[in-house]
Structures are given as structure tokens and as C-alpha cells.
Amino acid sequence: MLRRWWLPLISAADPRLTWVCPQQPEQDAEAVRLARFPREATAMLAGQIGPVANLRSSSGCGLRLATDSPWVDLHLTRLRHHQPFPSSVALEVEHATGVTAVHGPDVRERQGNVVVRLPTGLERDGPLTPIALWLPLISTCAVAGISLADGAVVESAPAPAPRWLAIGDSLTQGFSVQSPLDAWVPRLSRQLGLPCWNLGVGGIKIEPDVFHWALETRVWDVVTIALGSNHAWRQSDTDAVVEPALRLAQFACAGPHRRIVWILPPWKPCETGKGPADFQGMPLGPDVGVRAGQIRAALRTALMPLAPRLVLASDHVPEDVRLLPDGLHPAAHGSAIIAERVRTFLL
């Protein structure tokens, strides 16, 4: 349910709100913006309009608190959309017996200041229960605060330490999936108990320097790298895919991380002459399909010598054009299949 701004606001500056994001929250007088990448990363991608916009999204970012309120209003501001598909926020209620997911309404047709009410199912004067509010996967926004039912109690709910670093492109970021809980990364994060930093960036090629900082931040239980697909748009990028892939893979393998998985670029319908003719104006012809196959083969050959330190994963996207309506990305059902197939490589 979309709401207006008339209820008392617990501002973003309230210390009882715990922010979940890779960077220190950026706070001004009105709101908090949750950043995934340091500012230097934007400079590294200067001139790449799509990746820069996606770099600024808050995929996998949110806030936590504990409450007994039967509902919570999430106050978004500066909401902007960069893709034409539906977009929403989501809520997880962390009961002692399990987690309840609540998917918000589509806010794609709204911009600027938007308030979304999400039911928690909690009862006033009941036990304080941790909840997590998740921001849209692709759109950019800031958080002005939250509102709760009159008399509801709110306390802090610390965030668990992140254990999984997910590096990737649009498929990792969650393109075409409406709810922040339905993409394959958040599905596996919850299923496996692996709190995650989602560093997926739609449109990005293999850019080692953009991700080095994250690999140096901490020791990760799992690192996944799912890059390479965006080298298929031009032959010159296809021919140059191996060198940056080796640099990034070797940098990751040199660290103390416990498990490192490179997820090879997936099958695309254009490889078999199927699917739409373009993706948002970018041709998806047979030549793109041929280059996608070349990239997959080249990365497999180049990265195999790093085994067993580096695990190669493939065949995670089913060869079913119905699951990739835009020719590249799945909706919720396809994401669930991807999560199931990738799961075995993370364990």
C-alpha cells in the first residue's frame, strides 16, 4: 500500500535504526542514502552511463529494527528508476520460528517522495521482533525514515556480519525481478544463512579495480564472481575478456577467502536464434550469441588452471526462452531455478 506523509516520522538519524550496506551510510539533513561502492568506483567507470547508474543503486541494502508494530511505513525520497520493469521494496519479519516475507507493491510509476506501508503480522504489546526492510534492486533512492503504529515500541536490531561477497553484473544485481527478495542472490542468502554484499552492476564488464576494495575488506566465507557477459556486445571486448578475468580471479585467489566461485556467463536465447531481437535497443542477434559462446569457452580455458582454489560454475540458467522474457534476465520463477542450481557450488 502506498501512503502519504502524515504520520509521525522516526527519522533516518535515529540510532535505533541499523543500516545494512557495504559503505558508511551517507546522511544529510533529510535522509540517508545507502551506497554499495566507494566514490572512486564511479570515476573508474566514467562515461559508462548504464553501469554508473546501476552502481548507485541500493541492491541488497536496507535497514533493521525490532518492534511490535503491526505495520511499518517506509519513507523513501529521491526515488528514481533506471529500468522499465516493476520495482518494489520488501520486508522480512524474523520470528523465532522462521522468517516471514512481505513483498511491497510496484512503485515503478512513482518517483520522488514515496511512502510504502508493509504489514508485519505482529501484535502490539507482543514480543519485540527483528524486521528487515529491503530497498529496490535497481532504482536509486534515499530513506527519510519510518513510521509505526501509535504506541509501538522500537529498538535496535543489529545486522549479522556479511559472509558472502557477490560480484557480478545485472543477473547478480537482480534485473527484471520486482521484489528485492525474489532475485537469486537474496534467495540463497536467506536459505544458506549467508548475509551478503550484493555488488552486482548491470552493464559492467570485467573491471578488477572496481571490486578490489571489497576483496580486501574482510575474509569472506564465499566469494562469487559472475562477470563476462557484457563483453559479448562487441568483438573487441570479447577478444579482451581473458586478461581482466585472470587479474580478478588471481587477486581473489591470493586472499584468505574460504571458497571462491566463478560463475561462467549463462546461456542466452540468441545463441540458438531465439528470444527478442534486442534488449533495450541493443541487438541480440546471432553474432551476440556466437560471442557469448566464445566468452564462456575462453573463460573456462583460462580459469581452469586455478582449480581447486577457484571453482567454476556453469549451466545455472535453464535453456528455456520462456524464463528469459527480455532475452537476458529471468523474473521471479527463473531466479528461483538459478538459486537452486547455484546453491550446490556454494556449499
DOVO-799552 format. One record per residue (C-alpha): residue number from 1; residue in three letters; x, y, z. Coordinates in steps of 0.1 Angstrom, whole numbers, plus 2048, in hexadecimal, padded with zeros to 3 digits. Last residue first. Example, Ala and Ser with C-alpha at 12.3 -4.5 7.8 and 13.67 -1.06 7.14 Angstrom:
<rs>
+-----+------+-----+-----+-----+
: seq : type :  c1 :  c2 :  c3 :
+-----+------+-----+-----+-----+
:   2 :  SER : 889 : 7F5 : 847 :
:   1 :  ALA : 87B : 7D3 : 84E :
+-----+------+-----+-----+-----+
</rs>
This chain:
<rs>
+-----+------+-----+-----+-----+
: seq : type :  c1 :  c2 :  c3 :
+-----+------+-----+-----+-----+
: 347 :  LEU : 91B : 702 : 7FE :
: 346 :  LEU : 91C : 71F : 7E5 :
: 345 :  PHE : 91D : 70A : 7C5 :
: 344 :  THR : 8FE : 6F6 : 7CF :
: 343 :  ARG : 8EA : 716 : 7D4 :
: 342 :  VAL : 8F0 : 722 : 7B0 :
: 341 :  ARG : 8D6 : 70A : 7A2 :
: 340 :  GLU : 8BB : 711 : 7BC :
: 339 :  ALA : 8C1 : 737 : 7BA :
: 338 :  ILE : 8BE : 736 : 794 :
: 337 :  ILE : 89D : 724 : 796 :
: 336 :  ALA : 88F : 73E : 7AF :
: 335 :  SER : 89B : 759 : 798 :
: 334 :  GLY : 888 : 74A : 77B :
: 333 :  HIS : 868 : 74B : 790 :
: 332 :  ALA : 86E : 76F : 79C :
: 331 :  ALA : 875 : 77E : 77A :
: 330 :  PRO : 893 : 774 : 765 :
: 329 :  HIS : 8AB : 78A : 752 :
: 328 :  LEU : 8BC : 788 : 72F :
: 327 :  GLY : 8A3 : 785 : 712 :
: 326 :  ASP : 88A : 79D : 721 :
: 325 :  PRO : 872 : 781 : 72A :
: 324 :  LEU : 88D : 76A : 738 :
: 323 :  LEU : 87A : 74D : 747 :
: 322 :  ARG : 866 : 746 : 728 :
: 321 :  VAL : 887 : 743 : 714 :
: 320 :  ASP : 88F : 722 : 726 :
: 319 :  GLU : 8B4 : 718 : 727 :
: 318 :  PRO : 8B4 : 719 : 74D :
: 317 :  VAL : 8CC : 732 : 75C :
: 316 :  HIS : 8E4 : 722 : 775 :
: 315 :  ASP : 8F6 : 70E : 75A :
: 314 :  SER : 918 : 718 : 768 :
: 313 :  ALA : 92D : 71A : 787 :
: 312 :  LEU : 953 : 71B : 788 :
: 311 :  VAL : 964 : 716 : 7AA :
: 310 :  LEU : 984 : 729 : 7B1 :
: 309 :  ARG : 99D : 71B : 7CA :
: 308 :  PRO : 998 : 6F9 : 7BA :
: 307 :  ALA : 99D : 705 : 79F :
: 306 :  LEU : 9B1 : 724 : 793 :
: 305 :  PRO : 9BB : 711 : 773 :
: 304 :  MET : 996 : 711 : 769 :
: 303 :  LEU : 994 : 737 : 766 :
: 302 :  ALA : 9A2 : 73D : 743 :
: 301 :  THR : 990 : 71F : 733 :
: 300 :  ARG : 96F : 726 : 743 :
: 299 :  LEU : 972 : 74B : 73C :
: 298 :  ALA : 979 : 745 : 717 :
: 297 :  ALA : 95C : 72D : 713 :
: 296 :  ARG : 943 : 743 : 724 :
: 295 :  ILE : 94F : 761 : 710 :
: 294 :  GLN : 94D : 74F : 6EF :
: 293 :  GLY : 929 : 743 : 6F7 :
: 292 :  ALA : 91F : 767 : 6FE :
: 291 :  ARG : 930 : 772 : 6DE :
: 290 :  VAL : 91B : 75B : 6C9 :
: 289 :  GLY : 8FB : 766 : 6DA :
: 288 :  VAL : 904 : 78A : 6D4 :
: 287 :  ASP : 909 : 782 : 6AF :
: 286 :  PRO : 8E8 : 770 : 6AE :
: 285 :  GLY : 8D5 : 790 : 6B6 :
: 284 :  LEU : 8CD : 7A0 : 6D8 :
: 283 :  PRO : 8D0 : 7C4 : 6CC :
: 282 :  MET : 8D2 : 7DF : 6E8 :
: 281 :  GLY : 8B3 : 7F4 : 6E6 :
: 280 :  GLN : 8A5 : 7EB : 708 :
: 279 :  PHE : 8AF : 7C7 : 703 :
: 278 :  ASP : 8AB : 7BE : 6DF :
: 277 :  ALA : 89D : 7A5 : 6C6 :
: 276 :  PRO : 889 : 793 : 6E1 :
: 275 :  GLY : 88F : 76E : 6E8 :
: 274 :  LYS : 89B : 751 : 6D2 :
: 273 :  GLY : 8B7 : 74D : 6B9 :
: 272 :  THR : 8C9 : 732 : 6CD :
: 271 :  GLU : 8E3 : 748 : 6DD :
: 270 :  CYS : 8C9 : 764 : 6DD :
: 269 :  PRO : 8B8 : 752 : 6FA :
: 268 :  LYS : 8D5 : 759 : 711 :
: 267 :  TRP : 8E8 : 73E : 725 :
: 266 :  PRO : 8FA : 74B : 743 :
: 265 :  PRO : 91B : 75C : 748 :
: 264 :  LEU : 932 : 747 : 75F :
: 263 :  ILE : 92C : 748 : 784 :
: 262 :  TRP : 94F : 74C : 794 :
: 261 :  VAL : 94E : 73D : 7B7 :
: 260 :  ILE : 966 : 745 : 7D4 :
: 259 :  ARG : 963 : 733 : 7F5 :
: 258 :  ARG : 976 : 73B : 815 :
: 257 :  HIS : 984 : 75D : 80F :
: 256 :  PRO : 9A8 : 763 : 81A :
: 255 :  GLY : 9B1 : 777 : 7FB :
: 254 :  ALA : 9C7 : 76C : 7DE :
: 253 :  CYS : 9A9 : 75B : 7CE :
: 252 :  ALA : 996 : 77C : 7CC :
: 251 :  PHE : 9B4 : 78E : 7BB :
: 250 :  GLN : 9B9 : 771 : 7A4 :
: 249 :  ALA : 994 : 771 : 799 :
: 248 :  LEU : 994 : 797 : 793 :
: 247 :  ARG : 9B4 : 797 : 77F :
: 246 :  LEU : 9AA : 778 : 76C :
: 245 :  ALA : 989 : 787 : 762 :
: 244 :  PRO : 999 : 7A8 : 758 :
: 243 :  GLU : 9B0 : 795 : 73F :
: 242 :  VAL : 997 : 77C : 732 :
: 241 :  VAL : 97B : 794 : 725 :
: 240 :  ALA : 98F : 7A8 : 70B :
: 239 :  ASP : 984 : 795 : 6EC :
: 238 :  THR : 960 : 798 : 6F7 :
: 237 :  ASP : 964 : 7BD : 6FD :
: 236 :  SER : 971 : 7C1 : 6D9 :
: 235 :  GLN : 954 : 7AC : 6CC :
: 234 :  ARG : 93A : 7C3 : 6DB :
: 233 :  TRP : 91B : 7BC : 6EF :
: 232 :  ALA : 928 : 79B : 6FD :
: 231 :  HIS : 93F : 7AB : 717 :
: 230 :  ASN : 920 : 7B2 : 72C :
: 229 :  SER : 91D : 78D : 734 :
: 228 :  GLY : 93F : 78B : 746 :
: 227 :  LEU : 937 : 78D : 76B :
: 226 :  ALA : 929 : 777 : 785 :
: 225 :  ILE : 942 : 777 : 7A2 :
: 224 :  THR : 937 : 765 : 7C2 :
: 223 :  VAL : 94B : 769 : 7E2 :
: 222 :  VAL : 941 : 753 : 7FF :
: 221 :  ASP : 94C : 752 : 824 :
: 220 :  TRP : 95B : 774 : 81F :
: 219 :  VAL : 97A : 782 : 831 :
: 218 :  ARG : 976 : 7A7 : 833 :
: 217 :  THR : 979 : 7C8 : 821 :
: 216 :  GLU : 994 : 7BE : 808 :
: 215 :  LEU : 97C : 7AC : 7F0 :
: 214 :  ALA : 965 : 7CA : 7F2 :
: 213 :  TRP : 980 : 7E3 : 7E9 :
: 212 :  HIS : 98A : 7CE : 7CB :
: 211 :  PHE : 968 : 7D1 : 7BB :
: 210 :  VAL : 969 : 7EF : 7A4 :
: 209 :  ASP : 98E : 7E8 : 79D :
: 208 :  PRO : 986 : 7C7 : 78E :
: 207 :  GLU : 96E : 7D4 : 773 :
: 206 :  ILE : 960 : 7B6 : 760 :
: 205 :  LYS : 944 : 7C7 : 74C :
: 204 :  ILE : 927 : 7DA : 75D :
: 203 :  GLY : 905 : 7DD : 74E :
: 202 :  GLY : 8F1 : 7D7 : 76E :
: 201 :  VAL : 907 : 7D9 : 78D :
: 200 :  GLY : 905 : 7BD : 7A6 :
: 199 :  LEU : 917 : 7C5 : 7C6 :
: 198 :  ASN : 8FE : 7B3 : 7DD :
: 197 :  TRP : 90E : 7B1 : 800 :
: 196 :  CYS : 900 : 793 : 810 :
: 195 :  PRO : 8F4 : 784 : 830 :
: 194 :  LEU : 8F9 : 75E : 82B :
: 193 :  GLY : 8DF : 74A : 83E :
: 192 :  LEU : 8DC : 731 : 822 :
: 191 :  GLN : 8B8 : 737 : 819 :
: 190 :  ARG : 8B8 : 75C : 821 :
: 189 :  SER : 8D7 : 764 : 80C :
: 188 :  LEU : 8CC : 74C : 7F2 :
: 187 :  ARG : 8AB : 75E : 7EC :
: 186 :  PRO : 8BC : 780 : 7EF :
: 185 :  VAL : 8D4 : 776 : 7D2 :
: 184 :  TRP : 8BB : 765 : 7BC :
: 183 :  ALA : 8A3 : 783 : 7B9 :
: 182 :  ASP : 882 : 780 : 7CB :
: 181 :  LEU : 888 : 793 : 7EC :
: 180 :  PRO : 88E : 7B5 : 7DD :
: 179 :  SER : 86C : 7B2 : 7CC :
: 178 :  GLN : 867 : 7BB : 7A7 :
: 177 :  VAL : 880 : 7A5 : 796 :
: 176 :  SER : 88A : 7B1 : 773 :
: 175 :  PHE : 8AE : 7B8 : 77D :
: 174 :  GLY : 8BA : 7A9 : 79E :
: 173 :  GLN : 8DD : 7B7 : 7A4 :
: 172 :  THR : 8EC : 795 : 79E :
: 171 :  LEU : 8DC : 792 : 77B :
: 170 :  SER : 8E4 : 7B6 : 774 :
: 169 :  ASP : 90A : 7B1 : 779 :
: 168 :  GLY : 91E : 79F : 794 :
: 167 :  ILE : 930 : 79E : 7B5 :
: 166 :  ALA : 91E : 78D : 7D1 :
: 165 :  LEU : 932 : 78F : 7F2 :
: 164 :  TRP : 924 : 776 : 80B :
: 163 :  ARG : 929 : 777 : 831 :
: 162 :  PRO : 91B : 799 : 83B :
: 161 :  ALA : 91A : 79E : 861 :
: 160 :  PRO : 8F7 : 79C : 870 :
: 159 :  ALA : 8E4 : 7BD : 873 :
: 158 :  PRO : 8DC : 7CA : 895 :
: 157 :  ALA : 8B7 : 7CE : 89E :
: 156 :  SER : 8B1 : 7F0 : 8AF :
: 155 :  GLU : 892 : 7F6 : 8C3 :
: 154 :  VAL : 86F : 802 : 8BA :
: 153 :  VAL : 84F : 800 : 8CF :
: 152 :  ALA : 82D : 807 : 8C0 :
: 151 :  GLY : 818 : 822 : 8D1 :
: 150 :  ASP : 809 : 82F : 8B1 :
: 149 :  ALA : 810 : 817 : 894 :
: 148 :  LEU : 832 : 81C : 883 :
: 147 :  SER : 842 : 835 : 86C :
: 146 :  ILE : 863 : 832 : 85A :
: 145 :  GLY : 880 : 849 : 84F :
: 144 :  ALA : 88B : 860 : 833 :
: 143 :  VAL : 89B : 844 : 81F :
: 142 :  ALA : 8AD : 84C : 7FF :
: 141 :  CYS : 8A6 : 83F : 7DC :
: 140 :  THR : 8B5 : 82E : 7BD :
: 139 :  SER : 8A2 : 814 : 7A9 :
: 138 :  ILE : 8B1 : 7F2 : 7A1 :
: 137 :  LEU : 8AB : 7DB : 7BF :
: 136 :  PRO : 892 : 7EF : 7D2 :
: 135 :  LEU : 899 : 7F3 : 7F7 :
: 134 :  TRP : 896 : 7D8 : 812 :
: 133 :  LEU : 885 : 7DC : 834 :
: 132 :  ALA : 891 : 7C4 : 84F :
: 131 :  ILE : 87C : 7BB : 86E :
: 130 :  PRO : 887 : 7AF : 890 :
: 129 :  THR : 86B : 7A6 : 8A7 :
: 128 :  LEU : 862 : 7B7 : 8C8 :
: 127 :  PRO : 84B : 79F : 8DA :
: 126 :  GLY : 826 : 7A9 : 8DB :
: 125 :  ASP : 819 : 7C9 : 8E9 :
: 124 :  ARG : 80A : 7D2 : 8C7 :
: 123 :  GLU : 807 : 7B4 : 8B1 :
: 122 :  LEU : 81D : 7AB : 893 :
: 121 :  GLY : 811 : 7A1 : 871 :
: 120 :  THR : 82B : 7B8 : 862 :
: 119 :  PRO : 816 : 7CB : 849 :
: 118 :  LEU : 829 : 7E1 : 830 :
: 117 :  ARG : 81F : 805 : 829 :
: 116 :  VAL : 832 : 817 : 80E :
: 115 :  VAL : 839 : 83C : 80E :
: 114 :  VAL : 846 : 84D : 7EF :
: 113 :  ASN : 858 : 86E : 7EA :
: 112 :  GLY : 869 : 872 : 7C8 :
: 111 :  GLN : 85C : 859 : 7AE :
: 110 :  ARG : 83D : 843 : 7AA :
: 109 :  GLU : 834 : 82E : 78B :
: 108 :  ARG : 84D : 813 : 794 :
: 107 :  VAL : 840 : 810 : 7B8 :
: 106 :  ASP : 833 : 7ED : 7B5 :
: 105 :  PRO : 824 : 7E2 : 7D5 :
: 104 :  GLY : 839 : 7D3 : 7F2 :
: 103 :  HIS : 842 : 7AF : 7F7 :
: 102 :  VAL : 83F : 7A1 : 81B :
: 101 :  ALA : 855 : 784 : 825 :
: 100 :  THR : 850 : 772 : 846 :
:  99 :  VAL : 86F : 763 : 856 :
:  98 :  GLY : 870 : 745 : 86D :
:  97 :  THR : 866 : 738 : 88F :
:  96 :  ALA : 877 : 754 : 8A4 :
:  95 :  HIS : 866 : 76C : 88D :
:  94 :  GLU : 87B : 781 : 875 :
:  93 :  VAL : 863 : 797 : 862 :
:  92 :  GLU : 871 : 79E : 83F :
:  91 :  LEU : 864 : 7BD : 82C :
:  90 :  ALA : 866 : 7C6 : 807 :
:  89 :  VAL : 86A : 7E4 : 7F0 :
:  88 :  SER : 85D : 7E5 : 7CD :
:  87 :  SER : 866 : 7E8 : 7A8 :
:  86 :  PRO : 854 : 7DF : 788 :
:  85 :  PHE : 867 : 7E0 : 767 :
:  84 :  PRO : 870 : 7FF : 753 :
:  83 :  GLN : 894 : 804 : 760 :
:  82 :  HIS : 8A5 : 822 : 770 :
:  81 :  HIS : 88C : 82C : 78A :
:  80 :  ARG : 890 : 849 : 7A2 :
:  79 :  LEU : 885 : 84D : 7C6 :
:  78 :  ARG : 893 : 86D : 7D5 :
:  77 :  THR : 880 : 865 : 7F6 :
:  76 :  LEU : 874 : 845 : 805 :
:  75 :  HIS : 860 : 843 : 825 :
:  74 :  LEU : 85A : 81F : 830 :
:  73 :  ASP : 839 : 81B : 843 :
:  72 :  VAL : 839 : 7FE : 85C :
:  71 :  TRP : 81C : 7E8 : 866 :
:  70 :  PRO : 80F : 7D4 : 884 :
:  69 :  SER : 829 : 7E5 : 89A :
:  68 :  ASP : 83A : 7CF : 8B3 :
:  67 :  THR : 85D : 7DB : 8AA :
:  66 :  ALA : 881 : 7D2 : 8A4 :
:  65 :  LEU : 895 : 7E5 : 88A :
:  64 :  ARG : 8A8 : 7E0 : 869 :
:  63 :  LEU : 8B0 : 7F3 : 84A :
:  62 :  GLY : 8B6 : 7ED : 826 :
:  61 :  CYS : 8D0 : 7E5 : 80B :
:  60 :  GLY : 8D1 : 7C6 : 7F5 :
:  59 :  SER : 8CF : 7DB : 7D5 :
:  58 :  SER : 8D2 : 800 : 7DF :
:  57 :  SER : 8D7 : 810 : 7BC :
:  56 :  ARG : 8F4 : 827 : 7B6 :
:  55 :  LEU : 909 : 80E : 7A2 :
:  54 :  ASN : 8EA : 808 : 78C :
:  53 :  ALA : 8EC : 82C : 780 :
:  52 :  VAL : 912 : 82A : 77A :
:  51 :  PRO : 90D : 809 : 768 :
:  50 :  GLY : 8F4 : 817 : 750 :
:  49 :  ILE : 905 : 838 : 748 :
:  48 :  GLN : 929 : 82A : 742 :
:  47 :  GLY : 93A : 84C : 73E :
:  46 :  ALA : 94D : 84A : 75F :
:  45 :  LEU : 94F : 826 : 76B :
:  44 :  MET : 96F : 82B : 780 :
:  43 :  ALA : 961 : 84C : 78D :
:  42 :  THR : 942 : 83A : 79A :
:  41 :  ALA : 958 : 821 : 7AC :
:  40 :  GLU : 96B : 83D : 7BE :
:  39 :  ARG : 94B : 847 : 7D0 :
:  38 :  PRO : 94C : 826 : 7E4 :
:  37 :  PHE : 932 : 80C : 7DA :
:  36 :  ARG : 912 : 7FF : 7EA :
:  35 :  ALA : 903 : 820 : 7F6 :
:  34 :  LEU : 8E5 : 824 : 80C :
:  33 :  ARG : 8D7 : 847 : 80B :
:  32 :  VAL : 8CA : 856 : 82C :
:  31 :  ALA : 8B1 : 872 : 82D :
:  30 :  GLU : 8A7 : 896 : 834 :
:  29 :  ALA : 8C4 : 8A8 : 845 :
:  28 :  ASP : 8DF : 893 : 834 :
:  27 :  GLN : 8EA : 86F : 839 :
:  26 :  GLU : 900 : 859 : 823 :
:  25 :  PRO : 900 : 837 : 833 :
:  24 :  GLN : 923 : 828 : 837 :
:  23 :  GLN : 928 : 810 : 81B :
:  22 :  PRO : 91F : 7EB : 817 :
:  21 :  CYS : 8FA : 7EF : 821 :
:  20 :  VAL : 8E3 : 7E5 : 83D :
:  19 :  TRP : 8D9 : 803 : 853 :
:  18 :  THR : 8CE : 7FD : 876 :
:  17 :  LEU : 8B2 : 815 : 882 :
:  16 :  ARG : 8B1 : 81A : 8A8 :
:  15 :  PRO : 8CA : 837 : 8A4 :
:  14 :  ASP : 8AF : 84D : 894 :
:  13 :  ALA : 8BF : 862 : 878 :
:  12 :  ALA : 8A8 : 852 : 85E :
:  11 :  SER : 88B : 863 : 86F :
:  10 :  ILE : 870 : 851 : 882 :
:   9 :  LEU : 854 : 864 : 872 :
:   8 :  PRO : 832 : 86C : 880 :
:   7 :  LEU : 817 : 864 : 866 :
:   6 :  TRP : 80B : 87D : 84B :
:   5 :  TRP : 823 : 875 : 82E :
:   4 :  ARG : 80C : 863 : 815 :
:   3 :  ARG : 809 : 83D : 811 :
:   2 :  LEU : 80D : 822 : 7F6 :
:   1 :  MET : 800 : 800 : 800 :
+-----+------+-----+-----+-----+
</rs>
